Amino acid sequence: MDQAPVLPIVIVPFDGGKEPEPRREEPSDIRHWQIEEFLRQTGKADNTQRTYRGQLVRFAAWCPKSWLDVTPSDIGKYRRELKLKGLKATSVNHALNTLRSFYQWLRRSNGYPMNQPLPTDAIDLERQAEPQADHLEAEDLAQLWLALELDDRTRVRDRAIVAVLSHGLRASEASALNVEHWNGKQLKVHRSKGQNVSEVPLSREARQYLEAYLVWRRQQGDVFELLPESPMFLAQDPKSAGKRLGYKGLHRMVKQLGQIAGVDDLYPHRFRHSFGTEVTRRGVDPLFGKELMGIKSDRVFERYTKGVFKQAAAVAYLRAIGETPEQED
């Protein structure tokens, strides 16, 4: 007698009898990956990376094409779009230069054909006024130092910050200082643009303000304890006391100082411009001036030399005709 065939055992899962399909991850947007790779490989400073990322992401959102399919016409239309939004020539050029840098990197990294023109090659920049040094006048500086005497709570720290900024440091560089970067005479400044380190000597008055702040730190102890590896400038508000005074906090402090002193449109970079103008006015070799300020480009430093040259030309003319610069018409 034949036996009935044995049927295979089927294990039925509890979710209805169907094996779950393997989960598929959504493919990442290759354009955004390339942006991040560009920023990683070029090693831009943190602030520059944020700006570049914003510029490139905005363009990628506006133009859905792959980077290889973007045409000069697309770049031209985007340029017109930025102008219609009311952006100044400086901002439009910054967006175009960011795209230009990105495409040059794309070609260097073999992500763009060597024998094919870049879409940014045919695009000219907007004409813009020659950059001028936005320095502070002597009267404004005097008002600022008077205002620094008013707030007892942060006066010692704020005077030291302004003294340091007045030696040409960028706000991000001043914020990044540690106690160990000061040897009693000069600051070791890790430049936010590039990998170089500058040694910036401070004037006698600035040394006094900085040392007074460090003495104050020693007296406070606790979260303000003075250790070589601790930040140079600390926040003093109750919520963040003892933490590094970041770029935004430093910027906010300077802006509030300007409001108290009655100095319009005050921001940290104006102290840097004032230093560049003063260095040039005192006849310091431009090569040394660039080193002190962490500037590599002659063109960038020219804003100080040209401004001082124009002032000197006006003074020379007045003296030649027997007048003095202080005389009124």
C-alpha positions in Angstrom: 0.0 0.0 0.0 1.5 3.3 -1.1 2.0 5.9 1.6 0.8 9.4 1.2 3.7 11.8 0.3 5.0 13.9 3.2 4.2 17.5 2.6 6.9 20.1 3.4 6.4 22.0 6.6 5.8 25.7 5.9 6.5 28.1 8.8 4.0 31.0 8.6 5.2 34.2 10.1 2.9 36.0 12.5 2.7 39.1 10.2 0.4 37.5 7.6 2.4 34.8 5.9 4.8 37.0 3.8 8.4 37.3 4.4 9.3 41.0 5.0 11.1 42.6 2.1 14.5 43.9 2.9 14.3 47.6 3.8 15.7 49.8 1.1 17.4 53.0 2.1 16.7 56.1 0.0 19.7 57.0 -2.2 21.6 60.0 -0.8 21.7 63.1 -2.9 25.0 63.0 -4.6 25.1 66.8 -5.0 25.0 67.4 -1.3 27.6 64.7 -0.7 29.9 66.5 -3.1 29.4 69.7 -1.3 30.5 68.1 2.0 33.4 66.5 0.3 34.5 69.8 -1.2 34.4 71.5 2.3 36.3 68.6 3.9 39.0 68.4 1.3 39.6 72.2 0.9 39.9 72.6 4.7 38.1 76.0 5.0 37.7 77.7 8.3 34.5 76.9 10.2 32.8 80.2 9.4 33.8 80.0 5.8 32.5 76.4 5.6 29.1 77.5 6.9 29.0 80.3 4.3 30.1 78.1 1.4 27.7 75.3 2.4 24.8 77.8 2.6 25.6 79.2 -0.9 26.0 75.8 -2.6 22.9 74.3 -0.9 20.8 77.3 -2.0 22.0 76.9 -5.6 21.3 73.2 -5.5 17.8 73.8 -4.3 17.2 76.4 -7.0 18.7 74.2 -9.8 17.7 70.5 -9.5 20.2 69.4 -12.1 23.3 67.4 -11.4 26.5 69.4 -11.1 27.7 68.0 -14.5 24.5 69.2 -16.3 24.6 72.8 -15.0 25.1 75.2 -17.9 26.5 78.7 -18.1 22.9 79.8 -18.9 21.8 78.3 -15.5 24.5 80.2 -13.7 23.5 83.4 -15.5 19.8 83.0 -14.6 20.8 82.3 -11.0 22.8 85.5 -11.0 19.9 87.5 -12.3 17.6 85.8 -9.7 20.0 87.0 -6.9 20.0 90.6 -8.3 16.2 90.6 -8.5 16.1 89.7 -4.8 17.9 92.9 -4.1 21.3 91.4 -3.2 24.2 93.8 -3.4 27.0 93.3 -5.9 29.3 92.0 -3.1 26.8 89.2 -2.1 26.1 88.2 -5.7 29.9 88.0 -6.4 30.4 85.9 -3.3 27.8 83.4 -4.5 29.4 83.3 -8.0 32.9 82.9 -6.5 31.7 80.1 -4.3 30.3 78.2 -7.3 33.6 78.9 -9.2 35.7 77.5 -6.3 33.4 74.4 -6.1 33.7 73.7 -9.8 37.4 74.1 -9.8 37.7 71.6 -7.0 35.3 69.3 -8.9 37.6 69.3 -11.8 40.7 68.7 -9.7 39.1 65.8 -8.0 38.3 64.2 -11.4 34.6 64.9 -11.0 34.4 67.1 -14.1 35.8 66.4 -17.6 39.1 68.0 -18.2 38.3 68.8 -21.8 35.0 70.5 -21.0 34.7 74.2 -20.0 33.3 74.8 -16.6 29.9 76.5 -16.5 31.3 79.3 -14.3 34.1 80.2 -16.8 31.9 82.4 -19.0 30.3 84.4 -16.1 31.7 87.8 -15.2 31.4 89.2 -11.7 29.3 92.2 -10.9 31.1 95.6 -10.8 31.4 96.8 -7.3 33.0 99.7 -5.5 36.6 99.4 -4.4 36.7 98.1 -0.9 37.4 100.7 1.7 38.8 100.4 5.2 35.9 100.9 7.6 38.1 102.1 10.4 37.0 104.0 13.6 37.8 107.7 14.0 39.8 108.9 17.0 36.6 110.5 18.5 34.7 107.2 18.3 37.5 105.3 19.9 37.6 107.7 22.7 33.8 107.3 23.3 34.2 103.6 23.3 36.9 103.6 26.0 34.7 105.9 28.1 31.8 103.6 27.7 34.0 100.7 28.9 34.2 102.3 32.3 30.4 102.1 32.9 29.7 98.3 33.3 31.4 97.2 36.5 30.4 93.6 36.0 32.2 92.9 32.8 34.4 96.0 32.5 37.7 94.3 33.1 37.0 91.5 30.6 35.6 93.8 27.9 38.5 96.2 28.1 40.9 93.3 27.5 38.7 92.1 24.5 38.7 95.5 22.9 42.5 95.8 23.5 43.0 92.5 21.7 40.6 93.2 18.8 42.4 96.6 18.4 45.5 94.6 17.3 44.0 93.3 14.1 42.5 90.0 15.3 39.3 88.7 13.7 36.4 88.0 16.2 36.7 84.3 15.7 40.5 84.4 16.4 40.0 86.4 19.6 37.3 84.0 20.7 39.5 80.9 20.0 42.4 82.2 22.2 43.5 80.2 25.2 45.4 81.4 28.2 48.5 79.5 27.0 48.6 81.6 23.8 49.8 84.6 25.8 53.4 84.8 27.0 53.2 88.3 28.6 54.3 90.2 25.5 52.7 88.7 22.5 49.8 86.5 21.4 50.1 83.3 19.4 47.1 83.7 17.0 45.8 80.6 15.2 44.5 82.3 12.1 40.9 81.4 11.1 41.8 81.7 7.4 44.4 79.2 6.6 46.6 77.1 8.8 49.3 79.6 9.7 50.0 81.0 13.2 50.9 84.6 13.8 52.8 86.1 16.7 51.2 89.5 17.5 52.9 91.8 20.0 50.6 93.9 22.1 51.1 97.5 23.1 52.0 98.4 26.7 48.4 99.6 27.3 46.9 96.5 25.8 49.2 94.3 27.9 48.0 96.1 31.0 44.4 95.5 30.2 44.9 91.8 29.4 47.0 91.2 32.5 44.4 93.0 34.7 41.8 90.6 33.3 43.9 87.5 34.1 44.5 88.8 37.7 40.7 89.2 38.0 40.3 85.6 36.8 42.8 84.3 39.5 40.9 86.2 42.2 37.6 84.7 41.1 38.7 81.0 41.0 35.9 78.4 40.6 34.6 78.4 37.0 37.0 81.2 36.2 40.0 79.3 37.3 43.1 80.2 35.3 44.5 77.2 33.6 46.9 77.2 30.5 44.4 75.2 28.4 41.3 77.2 29.5 39.8 79.8 27.1 41.2 83.3 27.3 37.8 85.1 27.3 34.9 83.6 29.3 31.2 84.3 29.4 30.1 85.9 32.7 26.3 85.7 32.4 24.7 83.3 35.0 23.7 80.7 32.4 27.0 80.4 30.6 29.5 81.6 33.3 32.9 80.0 32.8 32.3 78.9 29.2 34.3 80.2 26.3 32.9 83.5 25.0 32.0 82.4 21.5 31.9 84.4 18.3 28.2 85.4 18.7 28.7 86.4 22.3 31.7 88.5 21.4 29.9 90.1 18.5 26.9 90.9 20.8 29.2 92.5 23.4 30.8 94.8 20.9 27.4 95.8 19.4 26.1 96.7 22.9 29.2 98.7 23.6 28.6 100.7 20.4 25.0 101.4 21.5 26.2 102.6 24.9 28.9 104.8 23.4 26.7 106.2 20.6 29.0 104.7 17.9 26.8 103.6 14.9 27.2 100.3 13.2 30.0 99.0 15.5 31.1 95.4 15.0 34.4 93.6 15.8 35.9 93.8 12.4 36.0 97.6 12.6 38.7 97.4 15.2 40.7 95.2 12.7 40.2 97.8 10.0 41.4 100.5 12.4 44.5 98.5 13.2 45.3 98.0 9.4 44.9 101.7 8.8 47.1 102.7 11.8 49.8 100.2 10.8 49.9 101.7 7.3 49.8 105.3 8.5 52.8 104.7 10.8 54.9 103.4 7.8 55.1 99.7 8.7 56.2 97.6 5.7 53.0 96.1 4.1 54.7 92.7 4.2 54.9 93.0 8.0 51.4 94.4 8.1 50.0 91.4 6.3 51.8 89.1 8.7 50.4 90.8 11.8 46.9 90.7 10.4 47.1 87.2 8.9 46.4 88.5 5.3 48.0 86.7 2.3 46.6 88.8 -0.5 48.2 92.1 -1.5 44.8 93.1 -3.0 43.1 92.7 0.4 45.7 94.7 2.2 45.5 97.5 -0.4 42.3 98.8 1.2 44.5 100.2 4.0 47.4 101.5 1.8 45.1 103.2 -0.7 43.1 104.9 2.1 46.1 106.2 3.8 47.7 107.3 0.5 44.6 109.4 -0.4 44.7 111.1 3.0 48.4 111.8 2.7 47.9 113.2 -0.8 45.2 115.6 0.5 47.4 116.8 3.4 50.4 117.3 1.0 48.2 119.4 -1.3 46.9 121.6 1.5 50.4 122.1 2.8 51.7 123.0 -0.7 49.2 125.8 -0.9 49.9 127.1 2.5 47.0 125.7 4.4 46.8 123.1 7.1 44.4 120.1 7.2 42.6 121.5 10.2 41.6 124.7 8.5 38.0 125.1 7.5 36.7 126.7 4.3 
